[in-house]
């Protein structure tokens, strides 16, 4: 992750403009700033990134982007290794990722039977879940789980929850 961080920062430096200026500020911080950014990313410490963004107002998300982009491959590799120790074929009846505990960012219906698979927002693990359940609060009352589609976007929908006001985007791969 540290190597990727440095390479990505160097790429941003070569872009010119606000991204290059932000990269220069990030690189000035050295390994200490990188370590703090990694810790903040792992702890979902948005306040750390908001405070740093004041130093790079033309590219306020530059440090958060560098931390996430450079750590994600390692996080995904670890999640894949952990996933192998989970019971195969299990359907999880809770909304959080069984690998890291984060919420899903996307859901899909797969196989002819329409098995529901969520994709984790943090570690990117895919895990099968109960089909009729809010991805945020685990509401299971179908009357409280409406969804919306657009005729011109067949196979895609947005599922909402009247209980928690959450939502998730879903792709239907059955057809």
C-alpha positions as CSV (number, residue, x, y, z in Angstrom):
1,X,0.0,0.0,0.0
2,X,2.8,2.4,0.8
3,X,4.4,1.8,-2.6
4,X,1.1,2.3,-4.4
5,X,0.5,5.5,-2.4
6,X,3.9,6.9,-3.5
7,X,3.3,5.9,-7.2
8,X,-0.2,7.3,-7.3
9,X,1.0,10.6,-5.7
10,X,3.8,10.8,-8.3
11,X,1.2,10.3,-11.1
12,X,-1.0,13.1,-9.6
13,X,2.1,15.3,-9.4
14,X,2.6,14.9,-13.2
15,X,-1.0,15.9,-14.0
16,X,-0.5,19.6,-13.4
17,X,-3.1,21.9,-11.9
18,X,-4.9,21.4,-8.6
19,X,-4.2,17.6,-8.4
20,X,-0.5,18.2,-8.8
21,X,-0.6,21.0,-6.1
22,X,-2.4,18.7,-3.7
23,X,0.0,15.8,-4.4
24,X,2.9,18.2,-3.5
25,X,1.3,19.0,-0.2
26,X,0.7,15.3,0.5
27,X,4.2,14.3,-0.4
28,X,5.6,17.0,1.9
29,X,3.9,15.2,4.7
30,X,6.1,12.2,4.1
31,X,5.6,8.7,5.6
32,X,4.1,10.1,8.8
33,X,1.1,11.7,6.9
34,X,0.7,8.5,4.8
35,X,0.5,6.4,8.0
36,X,-2.0,8.8,9.6
37,X,-4.1,8.7,6.4
38,X,-4.0,4.9,6.3
39,X,-5.1,4.8,9.9
40,X,-7.9,7.3,9.3
41,X,-9.1,5.3,6.3
42,X,-9.3,2.1,8.3
43,X,-11.1,3.9,11.1
44,X,-13.5,5.8,8.8
45,X,-12.2,9.0,10.3
46,X,-13.7,11.5,7.9
47,X,-12.7,14.4,10.3
48,X,-9.0,13.7,9.6
49,X,-9.6,14.0,5.8
50,X,-11.8,17.1,6.2
51,X,-9.2,18.9,8.2
52,X,-6.5,18.0,5.7
53,X,-8.7,19.1,2.8
54,X,-8.4,22.7,4.1
55,X,-4.7,22.5,3.0
56,X,-5.8,21.4,-0.6
57,X,-9.0,23.3,-1.2
58,X,-8.8,22.9,-5.0
59,X,-8.6,19.1,-4.7
60,X,-10.1,18.4,-1.2
61,X,-10.4,14.6,-1.7
62,X,-6.9,14.0,-2.9
63,X,-5.5,12.5,0.3
64,X,-8.6,10.4,0.9
65,X,-8.4,9.2,-2.7
66,X,-4.7,8.3,-2.3
67,X,-5.3,6.4,0.9
68,X,-8.3,4.4,-0.3
69,X,-6.8,3.7,-3.8
70,X,-3.5,2.4,-2.4
71,X,-5.0,0.3,0.4
72,X,-7.9,-1.3,-1.5
73,X,-5.9,-4.0,-3.3
74,X,-4.4,-5.2,0.0
75,X,-7.8,-5.0,1.8
76,X,-9.4,-7.0,-1.0
77,X,-6.7,-9.7,-0.9
78,X,-7.1,-10.0,2.9
79,X,-10.9,-10.2,2.5
80,X,-10.6,-13.0,-0.1
81,X,-8.4,-15.0,2.3
82,X,-10.8,-14.5,5.2
83,X,-13.8,-15.4,2.9
84,X,-12.3,-18.8,2.3
85,X,-12.7,-19.6,6.0
86,X,-16.4,-18.8,5.9
87,X,-19.0,-21.6,5.5
88,X,-19.4,-22.2,1.8
89,X,-22.9,-21.4,0.3
90,X,-24.2,-19.8,3.5
91,X,-26.9,-17.2,3.3
92,X,-26.3,-14.4,5.8
93,X,-29.3,-13.1,7.6
94,X,-27.8,-9.7,8.6
95,X,-27.0,-6.7,6.6
96,X,-23.3,-6.2,7.5
97,X,-20.4,-7.9,5.7
98,X,-19.4,-11.2,7.3
99,X,-15.7,-10.4,6.6
100,X,-15.3,-6.8,7.9
101,X,-18.7,-5.7,9.2
102,X,-19.2,-2.8,6.8
103,X,-22.5,-2.2,4.8
104,X,-23.0,-3.2,1.2
105,X,-22.7,-0.6,-1.6
106,X,-24.4,-2.8,-4.2
107,X,-26.6,-5.8,-4.4
108,X,-27.3,-8.2,-7.2
109,X,-29.7,-11.1,-8.1
110,X,-27.8,-14.0,-9.5
111,X,-28.6,-17.5,-10.8
112,X,-32.0,-18.6,-12.2
113,X,-33.4,-18.7,-8.6
114,X,-32.4,-15.0,-8.0
115,X,-30.0,-15.5,-5.1
116,X,-29.2,-12.1,-3.6
117,X,-25.5,-11.2,-3.3
118,X,-24.3,-8.1,-1.6
119,X,-20.9,-6.4,-2.3
120,X,-19.1,-4.8,0.6
121,X,-18.4,-1.1,0.5
122,X,-15.1,-1.5,2.3
123,X,-13.4,-4.9,1.5
124,X,-15.4,-5.6,-1.7
125,X,-16.2,-9.1,-0.5
126,X,-19.3,-10.6,-2.1
127,X,-21.7,-12.5,0.2
128,X,-25.1,-14.1,-0.2
129,X,-27.9,-12.6,1.9
130,X,-31.5,-13.1,2.6
131,X,-33.4,-11.9,-0.4
132,X,-36.1,-9.8,1.2
133,X,-34.2,-7.6,3.7
134,X,-33.1,-4.0,3.9
135,X,-29.4,-3.8,3.2
136,X,-29.1,-1.1,5.9
137,X,-31.4,-1.9,8.9
138,X,-32.5,-5.5,8.1
139,X,-36.2,-4.6,7.8
140,X,-38.1,-7.6,6.3
141,X,-41.6,-6.4,5.9
142,X,-42.1,-6.4,2.1
143,X,-44.7,-3.5,2.4
144,X,-41.9,-1.3,3.8
145,X,-39.4,-2.2,1.1
146,X,-40.5,-0.5,-2.2
147,X,-38.3,-0.3,-5.2
148,X,-38.0,1.9,-8.2
149,X,-37.1,1.0,-11.8
150,X,-36.8,2.9,-15.1
151,X,-38.2,1.3,-18.3
152,X,-35.1,2.4,-20.3
153,X,-32.8,0.7,-17.7
154,X,-34.0,-2.9,-17.6
155,X,-32.3,-5.1,-15.0
156,X,-31.5,-2.2,-12.6
157,X,-33.5,-0.9,-9.7
158,X,-33.1,1.1,-6.5
159,X,-34.5,-0.6,-3.4
160,X,-35.6,1.7,-0.6
161,X,-36.6,1.2,3.0
162,X,-39.4,3.1,4.7
163,X,-38.1,2.2,8.1
164,X,-34.5,3.6,8.0
165,X,-34.8,5.7,4.7
166,X,-31.8,3.8,3.4
167,X,-31.4,2.5,-0.2
168,X,-29.3,0.2,-2.3
169,X,-28.8,-0.1,-6.0
170,X,-29.5,-3.6,-7.4
171,X,-28.6,-5.3,-10.7
172,X,-30.7,-8.2,-11.8
173,X,-28.5,-10.8,-13.6
174,X,-31.2,-13.5,-13.8
175,X,-32.0,-12.8,-17.5
